[in-house]
Amino acid sequence: MAMTVVRRDRGLFPKLRKRMRNSFLFVPFTGLLLGWFLATGVVQADTFIHDLDARWSDVDLADLWFLRSAKDFGAAAKSAVAAMSSAMLTFIGVVFSITLVALQMAAGQFSPRVLRIYVESRVTKLTLAVFLCTFLYTLRVQKEYTGATDSNDAVVPYLGASLAMGFVVLSLVLFVVYVHSTIRLMRVTYVMDRVAQESLTLIRSSAGPAARSGPDPDPQPGPGGTLVPHAWRPGVLQTVDVPRLVAAAERDGLVLHLIPRIGDYLVPHTPLFRVCGGPTPPDTELQAALDIGVERTTEQDLAFGIRQLADIAARALSPAVNDPTTAVQSLDRIQVLLTAFAGQPLGRAYHRGASGGVRLVETLPSWPELLDLALTEIRDYGVGSVQITRRIAACLDDLERIAPADRREPVRRHRDLLEEAVRTTAPTPQRAAFALQPDRQGIG
C-alpha cells in the first residue's frame, strides 16, 4: 500500500544554490574579484603608511614593523612578489591538469554519471579560487613595486608583501589538501561510498509520517481530468517544487497528478500533469515548479544512486576491464540501498495541503522496478563470474529475510532468474551449484 510522503524543500533559493553547486564558475570568479579588491585596498593602505612616514620623518616606521630599512625591504619585496606571481601561475596549471586527469579517469573507469562528484567538489573550487586570487593579487601588487629600489619617494609595500606571503602559505596548505582529496576521489570505493551516502540521506529525508488510517486516496486515477502536455524545452526532470504545486492546487481546490517520474527525460507534447477537480493552473506556474536540466541529479531522484552503482559494476564487468571484485563492492552498496528501500513507501507519493486533502500525487519507483534496476544488468553481465553470482545470491537471501511479506515475491523472481541464468551458462550441474552458493564476499 502506498503511503503518505511529505517532501519539504530544503533552505532558501534551492535553484540558485543548485546552480552554484553545479557550476565551476562562481567560486573561481569570486577569488579573482577578491584578489583585485584586496590588492586595491592594500595599495591604498601602503600609500597611507608612506604618506604618514613622510610627515613623521623623525620616526622610522620600518623599525616599528620590525623590518629593515625601507629601501632594503622594498628590493626584497619586489623580488619575492615577482617569484610568487610566477609560481602561482604554475600552480594553477598543475591544478587544472590534475582536475582534467581526474575527470577523464572517472568517466572512463567509473561512470560518466559520477562526474558531478568532481564538479561539486568544494576543495577543488576553493583551491582554484585561492590560487587565482593569489596570482591576481601578486600581479597587481607587483605593478606598484616599480621603482621601489631606485627612488626614496616610492611606496614601500609593507602590507602588500606580508599579505602576499600569507596567501602563498594558504595556497600551499590548500594544494596539499587538494591533492589528498583528488587522490581519494580517484579511489572507486570512496566514490561508491559517496554515492551510497547521498542516496541514503535522500531516502531517509523523503519518507514522512506513516499513512493515515483509511484507504489510500485516489489509488488509481481514472481517465478523467485535463491532461497538461510538456510544452517547454526538453530535458531531464531533476526536481519538483512540491510546496508550490501543493499551494497552487489548494488555492484552486484541485488535485494534480504528476505523470513522469523524477529522472525521466521530458519530450515536448508528452503528458506532464493530469488536473482533476478544477481549472488548469497557468503554464508558467507549473513550469516554475519544475527544474529541468541535462542530466539526473541526487536531489530528489530516489533511483539515481542505484543507477550510478549499477553503472560502475557494469563497467567493471566489461571484457576490457574484467574486475569482478569492484562489481562485488558495488553490490555491497546496492544492497545497503535496497535494504533502506525495503521498508519505505514506494510506488506513489501523496502530498497533502493545509486542509488535509491530497493535492499532489507523485509517481515514485516501485519495489520491483528498483530490484530490476539494481540486479538485472549486473546479473546479465556477470553471469559467467562465480564471484558475482554468489554475491547476488547472498544479497537475495538477505533481502528476502528483511523485506515485508508483500515485497518478497519480486525477490524470489530474481532468484529464479539468477538460477536460470547460471544453469544455462554453467557447463556442469556441480559448477552451477557452486556458483549459486550465497557468499557475501563472492569467493573471498
C-alpha positions as CSV (number, residue, x, y, z in Angstrom):
1,M,0.0,0.0,0.0
2,A,1.3,3.4,-0.9
3,M,1.9,5.8,2.0
4,T,1.7,9.5,2.5
5,V,5.0,11.1,1.8
6,V,6.0,14.7,2.8
7,R,9.0,16.1,1.0
8,R,10.0,19.5,2.1
9,D,12.1,21.9,0.2
10,R,15.4,22.5,2.0
11,G,16.6,26.0,2.5
12,L,16.0,29.3,0.6
13,F,16.6,29.7,-3.1
14,P,17.1,26.0,-3.8
15,K,17.5,26.6,-7.6
16,L,20.2,29.2,-7.0
17,R,22.1,27.0,-4.6
18,K,21.9,24.2,-7.1
19,R,23.3,26.3,-9.9
20,M,26.1,27.4,-7.7
21,R,26.9,23.9,-6.6
22,N,26.9,22.5,-10.1
23,S,28.8,25.5,-11.6
24,F,32.6,25.7,-11.8
25,L,32.5,29.5,-12.4
26,F,31.1,31.2,-9.3
27,V,33.8,30.4,-6.7
28,P,36.8,30.9,-9.0
29,F,35.4,34.2,-10.2
30,T,34.8,35.2,-6.6
31,G,38.5,34.5,-6.0
32,L,39.5,36.8,-8.9
33,L,37.4,39.6,-7.6
34,L,38.7,39.2,-4.1
35,G,42.3,39.3,-5.3
36,W,41.6,42.5,-7.3
37,F,39.9,44.4,-4.4
38,L,42.4,43.2,-1.8
39,A,45.2,44.5,-3.9
40,T,43.5,47.8,-4.3
41,G,42.9,48.1,-0.6
42,V,46.4,47.0,0.4
43,V,48.0,49.5,-2.1
44,Q,45.9,52.3,-0.6
45,A,47.0,51.3,2.9
46,D,50.7,51.2,2.0
47,T,50.3,54.6,0.3
48,F,48.8,55.9,3.6
49,I,51.7,54.5,5.6
50,H,54.2,56.0,3.1
51,D,52.5,59.5,3.5
52,L,52.5,59.1,7.2
53,D,56.2,58.2,7.2
54,A,56.9,61.3,5.1
55,R,55.1,63.6,7.6
56,W,56.8,62.0,10.6
57,S,60.3,61.8,9.2
58,D,61.9,61.5,12.6
59,V,60.2,58.2,13.1
60,D,61.3,55.2,11.1
61,L,58.2,53.1,10.5
62,A,60.3,50.3,9.2
63,D,61.6,49.8,12.7
64,L,58.1,49.8,14.1
65,W,57.2,46.9,11.7
66,F,60.3,45.0,12.8
67,L,61.7,45.3,9.4
68,R,64.9,46.5,7.9
69,S,65.3,49.9,6.1
70,A,62.6,50.8,3.7
71,K,65.0,50.6,0.7
72,D,66.2,47.1,1.5
73,F,62.7,45.8,2.3
74,G,61.4,47.3,-1.0
75,A,64.0,45.5,-3.0
76,A,63.4,42.2,-1.3
77,A,59.7,42.5,-1.6
78,K,59.8,43.2,-5.3
79,S,61.8,40.0,-5.9
80,A,59.7,37.9,-3.6
81,V,56.3,39.0,-5.0
82,A,57.6,38.5,-8.6
83,A,58.6,35.0,-7.7
84,M,55.2,34.4,-6.0
85,S,53.3,35.6,-9.1
86,S,55.3,33.2,-11.4
87,A,54.9,30.3,-9.0
88,M,51.1,30.8,-8.7
89,L,50.7,30.7,-12.4
90,T,52.5,27.3,-12.4
91,F,50.3,26.1,-9.6
92,I,47.2,27.0,-11.4
93,G,48.3,24.9,-14.4
94,V,49.0,22.0,-12.2
95,V,45.6,22.1,-10.5
96,F,43.9,22.4,-13.9
97,S,45.9,19.4,-15.2
98,I,45.2,17.2,-12.2
99,T,41.5,18.0,-12.4
100,L,41.2,17.1,-16.0
101,V,43.0,13.8,-15.4
102,A,40.7,13.0,-12.5
103,L,37.6,13.8,-14.7
104,Q,38.9,11.6,-17.6
105,M,39.7,8.7,-15.2
106,A,36.3,8.9,-13.5
107,A,34.4,9.0,-16.8
108,G,36.5,6.1,-18.3
109,Q,36.8,3.8,-15.4
110,F,33.8,4.5,-13.1
111,S,30.9,6.1,-14.9
112,P,30.1,9.4,-16.6
113,R,27.2,9.7,-14.1
114,V,29.7,10.2,-11.2
115,L,31.5,13.2,-12.8
116,R,29.1,15.5,-10.8
117,I,31.1,14.5,-7.6
118,Y,34.2,16.1,-9.1
119,V,32.3,19.1,-10.3
120,E,30.7,19.7,-6.9
121,S,34.0,19.3,-5.0
122,R,34.3,22.2,-2.7
123,V,38.0,21.6,-2.2
124,T,38.8,21.9,-5.9
125,K,36.8,25.1,-6.3
126,L,38.2,26.7,-3.2
127,T,41.8,25.7,-4.2
128,L,41.4,27.1,-7.7
129,A,39.8,30.3,-6.2
130,V,42.6,30.9,-3.8
131,F,45.2,30.3,-6.4
132,L,43.6,32.7,-8.8
133,C,43.2,35.3,-6.0
134,T,46.8,35.0,-5.1
135,F,48.0,35.2,-8.7
136,L,46.0,38.3,-9.5
137,Y,46.8,39.9,-6.1
138,T,50.6,39.4,-6.5
139,L,50.4,40.6,-10.1
140,R,48.6,43.7,-9.2
141,V,50.8,44.5,-6.2
142,Q,53.9,43.8,-8.2
143,K,52.9,46.6,-10.6
144,E,53.1,49.0,-7.6
145,Y,56.7,47.9,-6.8
146,T,58.2,49.5,-9.8
147,G,61.0,51.8,-8.8
148,A,60.9,50.8,-5.1
149,T,64.7,50.4,-5.1
150,D,65.5,53.4,-7.2
151,S,63.6,56.2,-5.5
152,N,63.2,57.3,-2.0
153,D,59.7,58.5,-2.8
154,A,58.5,55.1,-3.9
155,V,55.8,53.4,-1.8
156,V,57.3,50.5,0.2
157,P,54.7,47.6,0.3
158,Y,54.8,46.6,3.9
159,L,51.3,45.3,4.0
160,G,51.3,44.1,0.4
161,A,54.3,41.8,0.7
162,S,53.2,40.5,4.1
163,L,49.7,39.6,2.8
164,A,51.2,38.0,-0.3
165,M,53.3,35.7,1.8
166,G,50.2,34.8,3.8
167,F,48.4,33.9,0.6
168,V,51.3,31.8,-0.6
169,V,51.2,29.8,2.7
170,L,47.5,29.3,2.4
171,S,47.9,28.2,-1.2
172,L,50.5,25.6,-0.2
173,V,48.2,24.2,2.5
174,L,45.2,24.1,0.2
175,F,47.4,22.4,-2.5
176,V,48.2,19.5,-0.1
177,V,44.5,19.2,0.8
178,Y,43.5,19.3,-2.8
179,V,45.9,16.5,-3.8
180,H,44.7,14.4,-0.9
181,S,41.1,15.0,-1.9
182,T,41.7,14.2,-5.5
183,I,43.6,11.0,-4.8
184,R,40.6,9.9,-2.6
185,L,38.2,10.7,-5.4
186,M,40.2,8.5,-7.7
187,R,39.5,5.5,-5.5
188,V,36.4,3.7,-6.7
189,T,35.5,2.6,-3.1
190,Y,35.3,6.2,-1.9
191,V,33.2,7.2,-4.9
192,M,30.8,4.3,-4.3
193,D,30.5,5.2,-0.6
194,R,29.8,8.8,-1.5
195,V,27.0,7.8,-3.9
196,A,25.6,5.4,-1.3
197,Q,25.6,8.0,1.5
198,E,23.9,10.6,-0.7
199,S,21.2,8.1,-1.6
200,L,20.7,7.0,2.0
201,T,20.3,10.7,3.0
202,L,17.7,11.2,0.3
203,I,15.8,8.0,1.2
204,R,15.6,8.9,4.9
205,S,14.6,12.5,4.2
206,S,11.9,11.6,1.6
207,A,9.7,9.4,3.8
208,G,7.3,11.3,6.0
209,P,5.0,10.0,8.7
210,A,3.1,6.8,8.3
211,A,-0.1,6.8,6.2
212,R,-3.2,8.0,7.8
213,S,-5.9,5.5,8.6
214,G,-8.3,4.6,5.9
215,P,-7.9,3.7,2.3
216,D,-5.3,5.3,0.0
217,P,-6.7,8.5,-1.6
218,D,-7.5,8.0,-5.2
219,P,-5.2,5.0,-5.6
220,Q,-5.7,4.6,-9.3
221,P,-6.8,7.9,-11.0
222,G,-9.2,7.3,-13.8
223,P,-9.1,8.7,-17.3
224,G,-10.9,11.9,-16.2
225,G,-9.3,15.2,-15.7
226,T,-7.4,17.5,-18.0
227,L,-4.0,16.5,-19.5
228,V,-1.3,19.1,-19.5
229,P,1.4,18.3,-22.0
230,H,5.0,19.3,-21.7
231,A,5.4,22.4,-23.7
232,W,8.8,23.7,-22.7
233,R,12.3,22.8,-23.6
234,P,13.3,19.1,-23.5
235,G,15.4,17.8,-20.6
236,V,15.6,15.6,-17.5
237,L,13.1,16.3,-14.7
238,Q,15.5,17.0,-11.9
239,T,13.4,18.4,-9.0
240,V,9.9,19.3,-8.3
241,D,8.9,22.2,-6.0
242,V,6.3,20.2,-4.1
243,P,5.2,23.1,-1.7
244,R,4.5,25.4,-4.7
245,L,2.4,22.8,-6.5
246,V,0.5,21.8,-3.4
247,A,-0.2,25.5,-2.6
248,A,-1.5,26.1,-6.2
249,A,-3.7,23.0,-6.0
250,E,-5.0,24.0,-2.6
251,R,-5.8,27.5,-3.8
252,D,-7.9,26.3,-6.7
253,G,-9.3,23.2,-5.0
254,L,-8.0,20.6,-7.4
255,V,-5.7,17.6,-7.5
256,L,-2.5,17.5,-9.6
257,H,-1.1,14.1,-10.8
258,L,2.5,14.4,-11.9
259,I,2.7,11.7,-14.6
260,P,6.5,11.4,-15.3
261,R,8.9,10.4,-12.5
262,I,11.8,12.5,-11.4
263,G,14.7,11.4,-13.6
264,D,12.6,11.0,-16.7
265,Y,13.6,12.8,-19.9
266,L,10.7,15.1,-20.9
267,V,9.9,15.4,-24.6
268,P,7.7,18.2,-25.8
269,H,4.0,17.3,-26.1
270,T,4.2,14.3,-23.8
271,P,1.7,14.2,-20.8
272,L,3.1,16.1,-17.8
273,F,0.2,16.7,-15.4
274,R,-3.3,15.4,-15.0
275,V,-5.5,18.0,-13.4
276,C,-8.7,16.8,-11.6
277,G,-11.4,18.7,-9.8
278,G,-10.8,22.2,-11.1
279,P,-9.4,24.5,-13.8
280,T,-5.8,24.0,-15.1
281,P,-3.3,26.4,-13.4
282,P,-1.3,28.7,-15.7
283,D,1.5,27.0,-17.6
284,T,4.0,29.5,-16.2
285,E,3.1,28.5,-12.7
286,L,3.5,24.8,-13.4
287,Q,6.8,25.5,-15.2
288,A,8.2,27.4,-12.3
289,A,7.7,24.4,-10.0
290,L,9.7,22.0,-12.2
291,D,13.5,22.1,-12.6
292,I,14.6,20.7,-16.0
293,G,18.3,20.0,-16.7
294,V,20.6,18.0,-18.9
295,E,21.2,15.1,-16.5
296,R,19.9,13.3,-13.5
297,T,20.8,14.5,-10.0
298,T,20.6,13.1,-6.5
299,E,18.5,15.9,-5.0
300,Q,15.1,14.1,-5.4
301,D,15.8,11.2,-7.7
302,L,15.5,8.1,-5.5
303,A,16.7,5.6,-8.1
304,F,19.7,7.6,-9.3
305,G,22.1,6.2,-6.6
306,I,21.4,2.6,-7.7
307,R,21.8,3.7,-11.3
308,Q,25.3,5.0,-10.7
309,L,26.3,2.0,-8.7
310,A,25.0,-0.4,-11.3
311,D,26.9,1.5,-14.0
312,I,30.1,1.2,-12.0
313,A,29.6,-2.5,-11.7
314,A,28.7,-2.9,-15.4
315,R,31.9,-1.0,-16.4
316,A,33.9,-3.3,-14.1
317,L,32.4,-6.4,-15.6
318,S,33.2,-5.3,-19.2
319,P,35.6,-7.6,-21.0
320,A,38.1,-4.7,-21.4
321,V,38.3,-4.2,-17.6
322,N,37.3,-7.7,-16.1
323,D,37.2,-6.6,-12.5
324,P,34.5,-8.6,-10.7
325,T,35.8,-7.5,-7.3
326,T,34.8,-3.9,-7.9
327,A,31.4,-5.2,-9.1
328,V,31.1,-7.1,-5.8
329,Q,31.9,-3.9,-3.9
330,S,29.3,-2.1,-5.9
331,L,26.8,-4.8,-4.9
332,D,27.6,-4.2,-1.3
333,R,26.4,-0.6,-1.5
334,I,23.4,-1.6,-3.7
335,Q,22.3,-4.0,-1.0
336,V,22.5,-1.2,1.6
337,L,20.2,1.0,-0.6
338,L,17.8,-1.9,-1.3
339,T,17.6,-2.6,2.4
340,A,16.8,1.0,3.1
341,F,14.1,0.9,0.4
342,A,12.6,-2.3,1.7
343,G,10.6,-0.5,4.4
344,Q,10.0,2.8,2.7
345,P,6.8,3.9,0.9
346,L,7.2,3.3,-2.9
347,G,5.1,3.5,-6.0
348,R,3.2,6.7,-5.3
349,A,3.5,9.7,-3.0
350,Y,0.5,11.7,-1.8
351,H,1.2,15.2,-0.8
352,R,-1.4,16.9,1.3
353,G,-2.4,20.5,1.7
354,A,-3.2,22.6,4.8
355,S,-6.7,21.3,4.8
356,G,-5.5,17.6,5.0
357,G,-6.7,16.7,1.5
358,V,-4.4,15.2,-1.2
359,R,-3.3,17.9,-3.6
360,L,-0.4,16.4,-5.5
361,V,0.1,12.7,-6.5
362,E,3.7,11.9,-7.5
363,T,4.9,8.7,-9.1
364,L,7.8,7.0,-7.3
365,P,9.8,3.9,-8.4
366,S,8.2,0.7,-7.2
367,W,10.0,-2.1,-5.3
368,P,10.1,-4.4,-8.4
369,E,11.5,-1.6,-10.5
370,L,14.3,-0.9,-8.0
371,L,15.2,-4.6,-7.9
372,D,15.3,-4.8,-11.7
373,L,17.5,-1.7,-11.8
374,A,19.8,-3.0,-9.2
375,L,20.3,-6.6,-10.3
376,T,19.4,-7.2,-13.9
377,E,22.4,-5.7,-15.7
378,I,24.9,-6.9,-13.1
379,R,23.4,-10.5,-13.4
380,D,23.4,-10.5,-17.2
381,Y,27.0,-9.1,-17.5
382,G,28.4,-11.1,-14.6
383,V,26.6,-14.5,-15.0
384,G,29.9,-16.0,-16.1
385,S,31.7,-14.9,-12.9
386,V,31.2,-17.1,-9.9
387,Q,32.1,-14.2,-7.7
388,I,29.2,-12.2,-8.9
389,T,26.5,-14.9,-8.9
390,R,27.4,-15.9,-5.3
391,R,27.3,-12.3,-4.1
392,I,23.9,-11.8,-5.8
393,A,22.6,-14.9,-4.2
394,A,23.7,-13.7,-0.7
395,C,22.0,-10.3,-1.4
396,L,18.7,-12.0,-2.4
397,D,18.8,-14.1,0.8
398,D,19.2,-11.1,3.0
399,L,16.5,-9.1,1.1
400,E,14.0,-12.0,1.3
401,R,14.6,-12.1,5.1
402,I,14.3,-8.3,5.6
403,A,11.6,-7.3,3.1
404,P,8.0,-7.2,4.2
405,A,5.8,-10.1,3.1
406,D,4.2,-8.3,0.3
407,R,7.6,-7.5,-1.2
408,R,9.2,-10.9,-1.2
409,E,7.7,-12.2,-4.4
410,P,9.9,-9.9,-6.6
411,V,12.9,-11.1,-4.7
412,R,12.0,-14.7,-5.4
413,R,11.5,-13.8,-9.0
414,H,15.1,-12.5,-9.2
415,R,16.3,-15.7,-7.5
416,D,14.6,-17.7,-10.2
417,L,16.2,-15.6,-12.9
418,L,19.6,-16.0,-11.3
419,E,19.3,-19.8,-11.1
420,E,18.1,-19.9,-14.7
421,A,21.0,-17.8,-16.0
422,V,23.6,-19.8,-14.1
423,R,22.3,-23.2,-15.1
424,T,22.1,-22.0,-18.7
425,T,25.8,-20.9,-18.8
426,A,27.4,-23.4,-16.4
427,P,28.9,-26.4,-18.1
428,T,28.1,-28.9,-15.3
429,P,25.5,-29.1,-12.5
430,Q,28.3,-29.1,-10.0
431,R,29.6,-25.8,-11.2
432,A,26.1,-24.3,-11.3
433,A,25.6,-25.4,-7.6
434,F,28.9,-23.8,-6.6
435,A,28.0,-20.6,-8.4
436,L,24.7,-20.3,-6.6
437,Q,26.1,-20.7,-3.1
438,P,25.5,-17.4,-1.2
439,D,28.7,-15.7,-0.2
440,R,28.8,-12.0,0.8
441,Q,32.4,-11.8,-0.5
442,G,31.8,-13.6,-3.7
443,I,34.6,-16.1,-3.3
444,G,36.6,-14.0,-0.8
